[in-house]
Amino acid sequence: MSSSTALSASIAPITSGVASKLSPTTHRVPRHEHSVLRPPDGLIYTIISIAIFLVFFYQPHSWRVALWKSIRPVIPDERLFLLVGLLLSHGLVFIIANLVMTAIYYVEHPFFEQFKIQSKPWPWKRGKAERDAYFALIRKSILLVFFNQYVITPILLWTSYAGQKKAGMNGDIDNVPYWYTTLIHITICMVIEDTLFYWAHRALHHPAIYGPVHKVHHSYKTSIGLASEYAHPIEFIFSNAVPFSTGPLLCGVLTGTGMHYLSFFMWSMLRTGETVDGHSGFEFPWSPYRLLPFSGSSTAHDFHHSVNIGNYASFFTWWDHWMGTDQAFKRWEAKMSNQQTEKSTSKDPTPTAAPAPTTAHPSASTSATTTDAADSTTEPESDADATPKNEVADEGIARRTRSSKKKKSRRVE
């Protein structure tokens, strides 16, 4: 299959107006599928994933009680203890995870690079202009993330304390939950968060909201861990904080047992780790989040950042599947999988230079000249500047695309 044919097929799901403003991006075909059927070394990664899951959730109850008895009395005031505990549980995971990812980005060790989603160099390696623009974006991100987490979050948590108590949330030393209770409560939180996040995120892509609000987050076309929480304060409240905090409030209603603060802090750590993982730019096969049934993937969210369409959910894929907002991604994924299969089965006796392990992303350019020109565009001026339209029927998009091509053909004639 020629590259022009592959590109034409992969670009069909996207409107020509949006596609024309996307700078080129190439994505690797994932070498390690996150499913039961994996390459031989996938068994090792599965074992690592399970080990991370068990270490996080399972501890002997006596250990959990001893831990809580040692930290709960440190701050006698329960409201202040809750605030400090949440900020620490979130902050430690966010900072440590991003420090680790920063080391991975800069070292570029082949072991990690094989799991890199985009094959293009990182923005800070694409020339001085783009490097300076990207680092300026990172500095802005740090300031906004700090404001959201250490100004807005304390206000939201402090003012919602009475409601949390009514919902049965507590930090009682004599009521430390068993590991399976924590697991049940966090599972409920994931399902509720995923549902609310899907619809809030999808609403943020409405043209009236995207430009003034969600476009801030989409400044990152090439996503990194820090981008996970870079969001306009309005988005942070309604798309991040509300979905995150609704599950803990409903645990008491759904299970008869209010969520304990130990479980709440663990939920904060898990959600923070998931969003950094999803924005990292890597598809790590040992990620414990891929153990979830109907789990999403970092590749899916990276696709969302690249082309600004579909894949709106956080933990799971069912809402995107039910609502049909994953069709563009599925077609691209199927096309890339077919190309990989064809390459692996074809035999060419003519010696050729080894091709780069990449495939054209729907946002890729059709020529090297266009690619070079678009590469000079700084990261914040890429696809984030194209305000996406509402989701429309894919057949309608393809029909308009074909119609546009016919009109251009007539003009040439």
C-alpha positions in Angstrom: 0.0 0.0 0.0 1.4 3.4 -1.0 1.9 6.1 1.6 -0.5 8.4 -0.3 -3.2 5.8 -0.2 -2.7 5.1 3.5 -2.8 8.8 4.2 -6.0 9.3 2.2 -7.8 6.5 4.0 -6.7 7.6 7.4 -7.6 11.3 7.0 -11.2 10.6 5.9 -12.8 10.8 9.4 -11.5 14.3 9.9 -12.9 17.5 8.4 -10.7 19.1 5.9 -10.9 22.4 7.7 -9.5 21.0 11.0 -7.0 18.7 9.3 -5.5 21.5 7.3 -4.4 23.3 10.6 -2.9 20.3 12.2 0.9 20.1 12.2 2.3 16.7 11.2 2.5 14.0 13.8 3.6 10.4 13.3 2.6 7.6 15.6 4.1 4.3 16.1 2.1 1.1 15.8 2.1 -0.1 19.5 4.5 -2.9 19.9 2.8 -4.2 23.0 -0.9 -4.5 22.9 -2.6 -4.1 26.3 -4.7 -7.2 26.3 -4.5 -10.8 27.4 -2.9 -11.7 24.1 0.5 -10.0 24.1 4.0 -10.6 22.7 6.0 -13.2 24.7 7.7 -10.6 26.9 4.2 -9.3 27.6 3.8 -11.9 30.4 6.6 -10.1 32.4 4.8 -6.8 32.0 1.5 -8.3 33.1 3.2 -9.7 36.2 4.6 -6.3 37.0 1.2 -4.7 36.5 -0.4 -7.1 38.9 2.4 -6.6 41.4 1.9 -2.8 41.3 -1.9 -3.3 41.7 -1.4 -5.6 44.7 1.1 -3.4 46.5 -1.2 -0.4 46.1 -4.4 -2.0 47.3 -3.5 -4.9 49.5 -2.0 -4.5 52.9 -2.6 -6.5 56.1 -5.3 -4.7 58.0 -3.0 -4.4 61.0 -0.6 -2.4 58.9 -3.4 -0.1 57.7 -4.5 0.5 61.2 -1.0 1.2 62.5 -0.4 3.6 59.6 -3.6 5.5 60.3 -3.0 5.7 64.0 0.4 7.2 63.4 -0.7 9.9 61.0 -4.2 10.8 62.0 -3.3 12.5 65.4 -0.7 14.7 63.7 -3.4 17.3 62.8 -6.2 17.1 65.4 -8.6 19.3 63.4 -10.3 16.9 61.0 -11.1 19.5 58.3 -7.5 20.7 58.2 -6.2 17.2 58.3 -8.4 16.3 55.2 -7.1 19.3 53.3 -3.4 18.7 54.1 -3.8 15.0 53.4 -5.4 15.5 50.0 -2.8 18.1 48.9 0.0 15.8 50.0 -1.4 12.6 48.5 -2.0 14.4 45.2 1.1 16.5 45.2 3.6 13.7 46.0 2.3 11.5 43.2 2.1 14.3 40.7 5.6 15.7 41.4 7.3 12.3 41.6 5.6 10.9 38.5 6.6 14.0 36.5 10.1 14.0 37.8 10.5 10.4 36.7 8.9 11.2 33.3 11.2 14.2 32.9 14.2 11.8 33.3 12.8 9.4 30.7 12.1 12.3 28.3 15.7 13.5 28.4 17.6 10.3 28.7 15.8 8.8 25.7 17.0 5.3 26.6 16.1 2.8 23.8 14.2 0.6 26.3 11.7 3.4 27.1 11.8 4.8 23.6 10.3 1.6 22.2 7.1 2.6 24.0 7.0 6.2 22.8 3.7 6.9 21.0 4.8 9.7 18.7 7.9 9.1 16.6 8.6 12.8 16.1 11.3 14.3 18.3 10.1 16.0 21.4 9.3 19.7 20.8 12.4 20.8 22.7 14.5 18.9 20.1 12.9 20.4 17.0 14.8 23.7 16.8 15.4 26.7 19.0 12.1 28.5 18.2 9.9 25.6 19.0 12.0 24.6 22.1 11.7 28.2 23.5 8.0 28.2 22.8 7.5 24.8 24.5 9.5 25.7 27.6 7.5 28.9 27.8 4.3 26.8 27.8 5.8 24.5 30.5 6.5 27.6 32.7 2.9 28.7 32.2 1.7 25.2 33.0 3.5 25.1 36.3 2.0 28.4 37.4 -1.5 27.4 36.4 -1.3 23.9 37.9 0.0 25.5 41.2 -2.9 27.9 41.2 -5.5 25.2 40.6 -4.1 22.8 43.1 -3.1 25.1 45.9 -5.6 27.9 45.6 -8.8 26.5 44.1 -8.6 23.0 45.6 -8.3 24.2 49.2 -11.3 26.5 48.7 -13.4 23.7 47.2 -12.4 21.2 49.8 -12.9 23.6 52.8 -16.3 24.7 51.7 -17.6 21.2 50.9 -16.5 19.7 54.3 -20.0 19.8 55.7 -21.4 17.9 52.7 -18.7 15.3 53.0 -19.6 14.6 56.6 -23.3 14.3 55.7 -22.3 11.8 53.0 -20.6 9.7 55.7 -16.9 10.5 54.9 -14.7 10.2 57.9 -11.2 9.7 59.2 -12.0 7.7 62.4 -9.1 5.7 63.8 -11.5 3.0 64.9 -13.0 2.7 61.5 -10.1 2.0 59.2 -11.4 0.1 56.1 -10.2 -3.3 55.0 -8.4 -3.4 51.7 -11.4 -4.8 49.8 -13.6 -2.0 51.1 -11.2 0.5 49.7 -11.1 -1.4 46.4 -14.9 -1.4 46.2 -15.1 2.4 47.0 -12.4 3.3 44.5 -14.1 1.2 41.8 -17.3 3.1 42.3 -15.3 6.3 42.1 -13.7 5.3 38.8 -17.0 4.5 37.2 -18.7 7.7 38.4 -15.7 9.8 37.5 -15.4 8.3 34.1 -19.0 9.0 33.3 -19.0 12.6 34.5 -15.6 13.3 32.9 -16.8 12.0 29.6 -19.8 14.3 29.3 -18.0 17.3 30.8 -15.0 16.8 28.5 -17.3 16.4 25.5 -19.1 19.5 26.4 -15.8 21.4 26.6 -15.3 20.6 22.9 -18.4 22.6 22.0 -17.3 25.6 19.9 -18.8 28.1 22.4 -16.7 26.6 25.2 -13.6 25.2 23.6 -12.0 28.5 22.6 -12.2 30.4 25.9 -11.8 27.4 28.1 -10.6 24.0 26.9 -8.2 25.4 24.3 -5.8 26.0 27.2 -5.4 22.3 27.9 -5.0 21.6 24.2 -2.1 23.9 23.9 -0.2 20.6 24.1 -0.3 18.8 20.8 2.6 16.6 21.9 1.5 15.7 25.3 3.7 15.2 28.4 2.9 14.3 32.0 2.7 18.0 33.1 0.0 18.6 30.5 -2.4 16.3 32.5 -3.4 19.1 34.9 -2.8 22.2 32.8 -6.4 23.5 32.5 -8.4 26.7 32.7 -9.8 27.1 36.2 -13.3 26.7 34.9 -12.4 23.4 33.4 -10.5 22.4 36.5 -13.6 22.9 38.6 -16.3 21.4 36.4 -14.4 18.7 34.4 -11.8 17.7 37.0 -12.8 18.5 40.6 -16.5 17.7 40.3 -16.1 14.3 38.6 -13.3 13.4 41.0 -15.2 14.3 44.2 -18.7 13.0 43.3 -17.8 9.3 43.7 -16.6 9.7 47.3 -19.8 11.5 48.2 -21.9 8.7 46.8 -20.1 5.7 48.3 -22.1 6.0 51.5 -25.4 5.9 49.5 -24.4 3.0 47.2 -22.6 0.8 49.8 -24.1 1.9 53.1 -20.5 2.8 54.3 -19.1 6.3 53.9 -15.7 6.6 52.3 -12.9 6.7 54.8 -10.2 9.4 54.3 -7.6 6.7 53.9 -9.5 5.4 50.8 -10.1 9.0 49.7 -6.3 9.7 49.7 -5.7 6.5 47.8 -8.3 7.5 45.3 -6.5 10.8 44.8 -3.2 9.0 44.3 -4.7 6.6 41.8 -6.5 9.2 39.7 -3.4 11.5 39.7 -1.2 8.6 38.5 -3.7 7.7 35.8 -3.9 11.2 34.3 -0.1 11.6 34.2 0.2 8.1 32.6 -2.5 9.0 30.0 -0.7 12.2 29.1 2.9 10.9 29.3 3.3 10.3 25.6 4.3 6.7 26.3 2.3 3.5 26.1 3.9 1.6 29.0 2.9 -2.1 28.9 3.4 -2.5 32.6 0.8 0.2 33.5 -1.6 -1.2 36.1 -4.4 0.9 34.6 -4.4 -1.4 31.5 -5.5 -4.3 33.8 -8.9 -2.6 34.0 -11.7 -4.2 31.9 -12.6 -1.9 29.0 -9.5 0.2 29.9 -8.6 3.2 27.7 -5.0 3.8 26.7 -2.4 6.5 26.5 -2.4 6.1 22.7 -6.1 6.9 22.6 -5.7 10.1 24.6 -2.6 11.0 22.6 -4.7 10.7 19.5 -7.3 13.0 21.0 -4.6 15.7 21.7 -3.2 15.3 18.2 -6.4 15.6 16.2 -8.8 17.2 18.7 -11.6 14.7 18.1 -13.2 11.8 20.1 -11.8 9.7 22.9 -13.3 11.8 25.7 -13.4 9.4 28.6 -10.7 8.9 31.3 -10.6 5.3 32.7 -12.8 3.3 30.4 -13.8 3.1 26.7 -17.5 2.2 27.0 -18.9 5.8 26.8 -16.9 6.5 23.7 -18.0 3.2 22.2 -21.7 3.7 23.1 -21.7 7.3 21.8 -19.6 6.5 18.7 -17.0 9.1 19.6 -14.1 6.6 19.1 -14.8 5.8 15.5 -12.0 8.0 14.0 -9.5 6.5 16.4 -10.7 2.9 15.7 -10.4 3.4 11.9 -6.9 4.9 12.3 -5.9 2.1 14.7 -7.2 -0.6 12.3 -5.5 1.0 9.3 -2.2 1.1 11.2 -2.6 -2.5 12.3 -3.2 -3.6 8.8 -0.2 -1.7 7.5 2.0 -3.3 10.2 0.7 -6.8 9.2 1.4 -6.1 5.6 4.9 -5.0 6.3 5.6 -8.0 8.5 4.4 -10.5 5.8 5.8 -8.8 2.7 9.1 -10.0 1.4 11.1 -7.6 -0.8 14.4 -9.2 -2.2 15.7 -5.8 -3.1 18.0 -4.4 -0.4 16.7 -1.2 1.0 17.5 1.1 3.8 15.7 0.2 7.0 12.5 2.3 7.3 11.7 4.2 10.5 9.3 2.4 12.7 6.5 4.9 12.2 3.2 5.2 10.4 1.3 8.3 9.3 -1.0 9.7 11.8 -4.2 11.3 10.5 -2.7 14.7 11.1 0.4 13.9 9.0 1.4 16.0 6.0 1.3 14.6 2.5 4.8 15.8 1.5 8.2 16.4 3.0 8.0 20.1 2.1 4.8 20.5 4.1 6.2 18.6 7.0 9.3 20.8 7.2 7.2 23.9 7.0 4.8 22.8 9.7 7.6 21.7 12.0 8.6 25.3 12.3 5.3 26.0 13.9 5.6 26.3 17.6 3.7 23.8 19.7 1.0 26.2 21.1 0.1 27.3 17.6 -0.6 23.8 16.2 -4.0 22.0 16.4 -5.0 23.8 19.5 -5.8 26.9 17.4 -8.4 25.0 15.4 -11.7 25.1 17.4 -13.3 21.7 16.8 -16.9 21.3 15.7 -19.5 19.2 17.4 -19.3 15.5 16.8 -21.0 14.7 13.5 -21.8 11.6 11.6 -18.6 10.1 10.1 -20.3 9.3 6.9 -21.3 12.9 6.6 -17.7 14.0 7.1 -16.4 11.5 4.5 -19.1 12.6 2.1 -18.2 16.3 2.4 -14.5 15.4 2.0 -15.2 13.5 -1.2 -17.3 16.4 -2.4 -14.5 18.8 -1.7 -12.0 16.7 -3.6 -14.4 16.5 -6.6 -14.7 20.3 -6.7 -11.0 20.7 -6.6 -10.7 18.2 -9.5 -13.2 20.1 -11.6 -11.2 23.4 -11.0 -8.0 21.7 -12.2 -9.8 20.4 -15.3 
